Amino acid sequence: MSEKAQKKSWFKGLKAEFNKIIWPDRKTLVKHTAAVVSVSVVLGAIIALVDFLAQYGVNILTTLG
């Protein structure tokens, strides 16, 4: 099989796979996006709090001596 025929066959298969994709509707997409943003904000706040507490603890330990 020639290289040109292989590329054509590959793109044909790629197109067939893309046609199998089921894209979410707008409502589902908005719901999932809101969930991801919400979880990211909450986890960011938790990480910031832990970082603040760790920094505070280290500052206390370094000023004891």
Phi and psi restraints in degrees (range 20) as a CNS / XPLOR table:
assign (resid 1 and name C) (resid 2 and name N)
       (resid 2 and name CA) (resid 2 and name C) 1.0 -73.7 20.0 2
assign (resid 2 and name N) (resid 2 and name CA)
       (resid 2 and name C) (resid 3 and name N) 1.0 163.2 20.0 2
assign (resid 2 and name C) (resid 3 and name N)
       (resid 3 and name CA) (resid 3 and name C) 1.0 -63.3 20.0 2
assign (resid 3 and name N) (resid 3 and name CA)
       (resid 3 and name C) (resid 4 and name N) 1.0 -37.9 20.0 2
assign (resid 3 and name C) (resid 4 and name N)
       (resid 4 and name CA) (resid 4 and name C) 1.0 -64.5 20.0 2
assign (resid 4 and name N) (resid 4 and name CA)
       (resid 4 and name C) (resid 5 and name N) 1.0 -40.7 20.0 2
assign (resid 4 and name C) (resid 5 and name N)
       (resid 5 and name CA) (resid 5 and name C) 1.0 -67.9 20.0 2
assign (resid 5 and name N) (resid 5 and name CA)
       (resid 5 and name C) (resid 6 and name N) 1.0 -35.8 20.0 2
assign (resid 5 and name C) (resid 6 and name N)
       (resid 6 and name CA) (resid 6 and name C) 1.0 -64.9 20.0 2
assign (resid 6 and name N) (resid 6 and name CA)
       (resid 6 and name C) (resid 7 and name N) 1.0 -43.5 20.0 2
assign (resid 6 and name C) (resid 7 and name N)
       (resid 7 and name CA) (resid 7 and name C) 1.0 -63.1 20.0 2
assign (resid 7 and name N) (resid 7 and name CA)
       (resid 7 and name C) (resid 8 and name N) 1.0 -42.6 20.0 2
assign (resid 7 and name C) (resid 8 and name N)
       (resid 8 and name CA) (resid 8 and name C) 1.0 -62.6 20.0 2
assign (resid 8 and name N) (resid 8 and name CA)
       (resid 8 and name C) (resid 9 and name N) 1.0 -42.5 20.0 2
assign (resid 8 and name C) (resid 9 and name N)
       (resid 9 and name CA) (resid 9 and name C) 1.0 -65.0 20.0 2
assign (resid 9 and name N) (resid 9 and name CA)
       (resid 9 and name C) (resid 10 and name N) 1.0 -40.1 20.0 2
assign (resid 9 and name C) (resid 10 and name N)
       (resid 10 and name CA) (resid 10 and name C) 1.0 -63.6 20.0 2
assign (resid 10 and name N) (resid 10 and name CA)
       (resid 10 and name C) (resid 11 and name N) 1.0 -45.9 20.0 2
assign (resid 10 and name C) (resid 11 and name N)
       (resid 11 and name CA) (resid 11 and name C) 1.0 -66.8 20.0 2
assign (resid 11 and name N) (resid 11 and name CA)
       (resid 11 and name C) (resid 12 and name N) 1.0 -32.5 20.0 2
assign (resid 11 and name C) (resid 12 and name N)
       (resid 12 and name CA) (resid 12 and name C) 1.0 -64.1 20.0 2
assign (resid 12 and name N) (resid 12 and name CA)
       (resid 12 and name C) (resid 13 and name N) 1.0 -43.9 20.0 2
assign (resid 12 and name C) (resid 13 and name N)
       (resid 13 and name CA) (resid 13 and name C) 1.0 -64.9 20.0 2
assign (resid 13 and name N) (resid 13 and name CA)
       (resid 13 and name C) (resid 14 and name N) 1.0 -39.3 20.0 2
assign (resid 13 and name C) (resid 14 and name N)
       (resid 14 and name CA) (resid 14 and name C) 1.0 -61.6 20.0 2
assign (resid 14 and name N) (resid 14 and name CA)
       (resid 14 and name C) (resid 15 and name N) 1.0 -44.5 20.0 2
assign (resid 14 and name C) (resid 15 and name N)
       (resid 15 and name CA) (resid 15 and name C) 1.0 -62.8 20.0 2
assign (resid 15 and name N) (resid 15 and name CA)
       (resid 15 and name C) (resid 16 and name N) 1.0 -40.0 20.0 2
assign (resid 15 and name C) (resid 16 and name N)
       (resid 16 and name CA) (resid 16 and name C) 1.0 -63.6 20.0 2
assign (resid 16 and name N) (resid 16 and name CA)
       (resid 16 and name C) (resid 17 and name N) 1.0 -39.9 20.0 2
assign (resid 16 and name C) (resid 17 and name N)
       (resid 17 and name CA) (resid 17 and name C) 1.0 -67.5 20.0 2
assign (resid 17 and name N) (resid 17 and name CA)
       (resid 17 and name C) (resid 18 and name N) 1.0 -40.1 20.0 2
assign (resid 17 and name C) (resid 18 and name N)
       (resid 18 and name CA) (resid 18 and name C) 1.0 -64.3 20.0 2
assign (resid 18 and name N) (resid 18 and name CA)
       (resid 18 and name C) (resid 19 and name N) 1.0 -31.8 20.0 2
assign (resid 18 and name C) (resid 19 and name N)
       (resid 19 and name CA) (resid 19 and name C) 1.0 -70.2 20.0 2
assign (resid 19 and name N) (resid 19 and name CA)
       (resid 19 and name C) (resid 20 and name N) 1.0 -18.2 20.0 2
assign (resid 19 and name C) (resid 20 and name N)
       (resid 20 and name CA) (resid 20 and name C) 1.0 -82.3 20.0 2
assign (resid 20 and name N) (resid 20 and name CA)
       (resid 20 and name C) (resid 21 and name N) 1.0 -14.8 20.0 2
assign (resid 20 and name C) (resid 21 and name N)
       (resid 21 and name CA) (resid 21 and name C) 1.0 -68.8 20.0 2
assign (resid 21 and name N) (resid 21 and name CA)
       (resid 21 and name C) (resid 22 and name N) 1.0 133.7 20.0 2
assign (resid 21 and name C) (resid 22 and name N)
       (resid 22 and name CA) (resid 22 and name C) 1.0 -105.7 20.0 2
assign (resid 22 and name N) (resid 22 and name CA)
       (resid 22 and name C) (resid 23 and name N) 1.0 106.0 20.0 2
assign (resid 22 and name C) (resid 23 and name N)
       (resid 23 and name CA) (resid 23 and name C) 1.0 -79.4 20.0 2
assign (resid 23 and name N) (resid 23 and name CA)
       (resid 23 and name C) (resid 24 and name N) 1.0 142.3 20.0 2
assign (resid 23 and name C) (resid 24 and name N)
       (resid 24 and name CA) (resid 24 and name C) 1.0 -71.8 20.0 2
assign (resid 24 and name N) (resid 24 and name CA)
       (resid 24 and name C) (resid 25 and name N) 1.0 151.9 20.0 2
assign (resid 24 and name C) (resid 25 and name N)
       (resid 25 and name CA) (resid 25 and name C) 1.0 -77.5 20.0 2
assign (resid 25 and name N) (resid 25 and name CA)
       (resid 25 and name C) (resid 26 and name N) 1.0 171.4 20.0 2
assign (resid 25 and name C) (resid 26 and name N)
       (resid 26 and name CA) (resid 26 and name C) 1.0 -60.0 20.0 2
assign (resid 26 and name N) (resid 26 and name CA)
       (resid 26 and name C) (resid 27 and name N) 1.0 -42.0 20.0 2
assign (resid 26 and name C) (resid 27 and name N)
       (resid 27 and name CA) (resid 27 and name C) 1.0 -61.7 20.0 2
assign (resid 27 and name N) (resid 27 and name CA)
       (resid 27 and name C) (resid 28 and name N) 1.0 -46.4 20.0 2
assign (resid 27 and name C) (resid 28 and name N)
       (resid 28 and name CA) (resid 28 and name C) 1.0 -64.9 20.0 2
assign (resid 28 and name N) (resid 28 and name CA)
       (resid 28 and name C) (resid 29 and name N) 1.0 -41.4 20.0 2
assign (resid 28 and name C) (resid 29 and name N)
       (resid 29 and name CA) (resid 29 and name C) 1.0 -62.2 20.0 2
assign (resid 29 and name N) (resid 29 and name CA)
       (resid 29 and name C) (resid 30 and name N) 1.0 -43.2 20.0 2
assign (resid 29 and name C) (resid 30 and name N)
       (resid 30 and name CA) (resid 30 and name C) 1.0 -65.5 20.0 2
assign (resid 30 and name N) (resid 30 and name CA)
       (resid 30 and name C) (resid 31 and name N) 1.0 -41.8 20.0 2
assign (resid 30 and name C) (resid 31 and name N)
       (resid 31 and name CA) (resid 31 and name C) 1.0 -61.3 20.0 2
assign (resid 31 and name N) (resid 31 and name CA)
       (resid 31 and name C) (resid 32 and name N) 1.0 -47.7 20.0 2
assign (resid 31 and name C) (resid 32 and name N)
       (resid 32 and name CA) (resid 32 and name C) 1.0 -67.4 20.0 2
assign (resid 32 and name N) (resid 32 and name CA)
       (resid 32 and name C) (resid 33 and name N) 1.0 -38.2 20.0 2
assign (resid 32 and name C) (resid 33 and name N)
       (resid 33 and name CA) (resid 33 and name C) 1.0 -63.7 20.0 2
assign (resid 33 and name N) (resid 33 and name CA)
       (resid 33 and name C) (resid 34 and name N) 1.0 -43.7 20.0 2
assign (resid 33 and name C) (resid 34 and name N)
       (resid 34 and name CA) (resid 34 and name C) 1.0 -62.5 20.0 2
assign (resid 34 and name N) (resid 34 and name CA)
       (resid 34 and name C) (resid 35 and name N) 1.0 -39.3 20.0 2
assign (resid 34 and name C) (resid 35 and name N)
       (resid 35 and name CA) (resid 35 and name C) 1.0 -64.7 20.0 2
assign (resid 35 and name N) (resid 35 and name CA)
       (resid 35 and name C) (resid 36 and name N) 1.0 -43.7 20.0 2
assign (resid 35 and name C) (resid 36 and name N)
       (resid 36 and name CA) (resid 36 and name C) 1.0 -65.0 20.0 2
assign (resid 36 and name N) (resid 36 and name CA)
       (resid 36 and name C) (resid 37 and name N) 1.0 -43.8 20.0 2
assign (resid 36 and name C) (resid 37 and name N)
       (resid 37 and name CA) (resid 37 and name C) 1.0 -64.7 20.0 2
assign (resid 37 and name N) (resid 37 and name CA)
       (resid 37 and name C) (resid 38 and name N) 1.0 -43.4 20.0 2
assign (resid 37 and name C) (resid 38 and name N)
       (resid 38 and name CA) (resid 38 and name C) 1.0 -61.6 20.0 2
assign (resid 38 and name N) (resid 38 and name CA)
       (resid 38 and name C) (resid 39 and name N) 1.0 -48.3 20.0 2
assign (resid 38 and name C) (resid 39 and name N)
       (resid 39 and name CA) (resid 39 and name C) 1.0 -63.3 20.0 2
assign (resid 39 and name N) (resid 39 and name CA)
       (resid 39 and name C) (resid 40 and name N) 1.0 -38.7 20.0 2
assign (resid 39 and name C) (resid 40 and name N)
       (resid 40 and name CA) (resid 40 and name C) 1.0 -63.3 20.0 2
assign (resid 40 and name N) (resid 40 and name CA)
       (resid 40 and name C) (resid 41 and name N) 1.0 -42.4 20.0 2
assign (resid 40 and name C) (resid 41 and name N)
       (resid 41 and name CA) (resid 41 and name C) 1.0 -65.1 20.0 2
assign (resid 41 and name N) (resid 41 and name CA)
       (resid 41 and name C) (resid 42 and name N) 1.0 -45.0 20.0 2
assign (resid 41 and name C) (resid 42 and name N)
       (resid 42 and name CA) (resid 42 and name C) 1.0 -62.8 20.0 2
assign (resid 42 and name N) (resid 42 and name CA)
       (resid 42 and name C) (resid 43 and name N) 1.0 -46.8 20.0 2
assign (resid 42 and name C) (resid 43 and name N)
       (resid 43 and name CA) (resid 43 and name C) 1.0 -64.7 20.0 2
assign (resid 43 and name N) (resid 43 and name CA)
       (resid 43 and name C) (resid 44 and name N) 1.0 -37.3 20.0 2
assign (resid 43 and name C) (resid 44 and name N)
       (resid 44 and name CA) (resid 44 and name C) 1.0 -61.8 20.0 2
assign (resid 44 and name N) (resid 44 and name CA)
       (resid 44 and name C) (resid 45 and name N) 1.0 -41.4 20.0 2
assign (resid 44 and name C) (resid 45 and name N)
       (resid 45 and name CA) (resid 45 and name C) 1.0 -65.8 20.0 2
assign (resid 45 and name N) (resid 45 and name CA)
       (resid 45 and name C) (resid 46 and name N) 1.0 -40.9 20.0 2
assign (resid 45 and name C) (resid 46 and name N)
       (resid 46 and name CA) (resid 46 and name C) 1.0 -63.6 20.0 2
assign (resid 46 and name N) (resid 46 and name CA)
       (resid 46 and name C) (resid 47 and name N) 1.0 -45.0 20.0 2
assign (resid 46 and name C) (resid 47 and name N)
       (resid 47 and name CA) (resid 47 and name C) 1.0 -63.4 20.0 2
assign (resid 47 and name N) (resid 47 and name CA)
       (resid 47 and name C) (resid 48 and name N) 1.0 -41.0 20.0 2
assign (resid 47 and name C) (resid 48 and name N)
       (resid 48 and name CA) (resid 48 and name C) 1.0 -63.5 20.0 2
assign (resid 48 and name N) (resid 48 and name CA)
       (resid 48 and name C) (resid 49 and name N) 1.0 -40.5 20.0 2
assign (resid 48 and name C) (resid 49 and name N)
       (resid 49 and name CA) (resid 49 and name C) 1.0 -64.4 20.0 2
assign (resid 49 and name N) (resid 49 and name CA)
       (resid 49 and name C) (resid 50 and name N) 1.0 -46.0 20.0 2
assign (resid 49 and name C) (resid 50 and name N)
       (resid 50 and name CA) (resid 50 and name C) 1.0 -62.0 20.0 2
assign (resid 50 and name N) (resid 50 and name CA)
       (resid 50 and name C) (resid 51 and name N) 1.0 -40.9 20.0 2
assign (resid 50 and name C) (resid 51 and name N)
       (resid 51 and name CA) (resid 51 and name C) 1.0 -63.2 20.0 2
assign (resid 51 and name N) (resid 51 and name CA)
       (resid 51 and name C) (resid 52 and name N) 1.0 -43.8 20.0 2
assign (resid 51 and name C) (resid 52 and name N)
       (resid 52 and name CA) (resid 52 and name C) 1.0 -61.8 20.0 2
assign (resid 52 and name N) (resid 52 and name CA)
       (resid 52 and name C) (resid 53 and name N) 1.0 -45.5 20.0 2
assign (resid 52 and name C) (resid 53 and name N)
       (resid 53 and name CA) (resid 53 and name C) 1.0 -64.5 20.0 2
assign (resid 53 and name N) (resid 53 and name CA)
       (resid 53 and name C) (resid 54 and name N) 1.0 -39.6 20.0 2
assign (resid 53 and name C) (resid 54 and name N)
       (resid 54 and name CA) (resid 54 and name C) 1.0 -65.2 20.0 2
assign (resid 54 and name N) (resid 54 and name CA)
       (resid 54 and name C) (resid 55 and name N) 1.0 -42.4 20.0 2
assign (resid 54 and name C) (resid 55 and name N)
       (resid 55 and name CA) (resid 55 and name C) 1.0 -64.0 20.0 2
assign (resid 55 and name N) (resid 55 and name CA)
       (resid 55 and name C) (resid 56 and name N) 1.0 -42.7 20.0 2
assign (resid 55 and name C) (resid 56 and name N)
       (resid 56 and name CA) (resid 56 and name C) 1.0 -61.4 20.0 2
assign (resid 56 and name N) (resid 56 and name CA)
       (resid 56 and name C) (resid 57 and name N) 1.0 -44.0 20.0 2
assign (resid 56 and name C) (resid 57 and name N)
       (resid 57 and name CA) (resid 57 and name C) 1.0 -63.4 20.0 2
assign (resid 57 and name N) (resid 57 and name CA)
       (resid 57 and name C) (resid 58 and name N) 1.0 -42.2 20.0 2
assign (resid 57 and name C) (resid 58 and name N)
       (resid 58 and name CA) (resid 58 and name C) 1.0 -65.6 20.0 2
assign (resid 58 and name N) (resid 58 and name CA)
       (resid 58 and name C) (resid 59 and name N) 1.0 -40.7 20.0 2
assign (resid 58 and name C) (resid 59 and name N)
       (resid 59 and name CA) (resid 59 and name C) 1.0 -62.4 20.0 2
assign (resid 59 and name N) (resid 59 and name CA)
       (resid 59 and name C) (resid 60 and name N) 1.0 -40.1 20.0 2
assign (resid 59 and name C) (resid 60 and name N)
       (resid 60 and name CA) (resid 60 and name C) 1.0 -64.2 20.0 2
assign (resid 60 and name N) (resid 60 and name CA)
       (resid 60 and name C) (resid 61 and name N) 1.0 -45.0 20.0 2
assign (resid 60 and name C) (resid 61 and name N)
       (resid 61 and name CA) (resid 61 and name C) 1.0 -64.8 20.0 2
assign (resid 61 and name N) (resid 61 and name CA)
       (resid 61 and name C) (resid 62 and name N) 1.0 -35.3 20.0 2
assign (resid 61 and name C) (resid 62 and name N)
       (resid 62 and name CA) (resid 62 and name C) 1.0 -78.0 20.0 2
assign (resid 62 and name N) (resid 62 and name CA)
       (resid 62 and name C) (resid 63 and name N) 1.0 -20.9 20.0 2
assign (resid 62 and name C) (resid 63 and name N)
       (resid 63 and name CA) (resid 63 and name C) 1.0 -93.7 20.0 2
assign (resid 63 and name N) (resid 63 and name CA)
       (resid 63 and name C) (resid 64 and name N) 1.0 -3.7 20.0 2
assign (resid 63 and name C) (resid 64 and name N)
       (resid 64 and name CA) (resid 64 and name C) 1.0 -70.9 20.0 2
assign (resid 64 and name N) (resid 64 and name CA)
       (resid 64 and name C) (resid 65 and name N) 1.0 -32.4 20.0 2
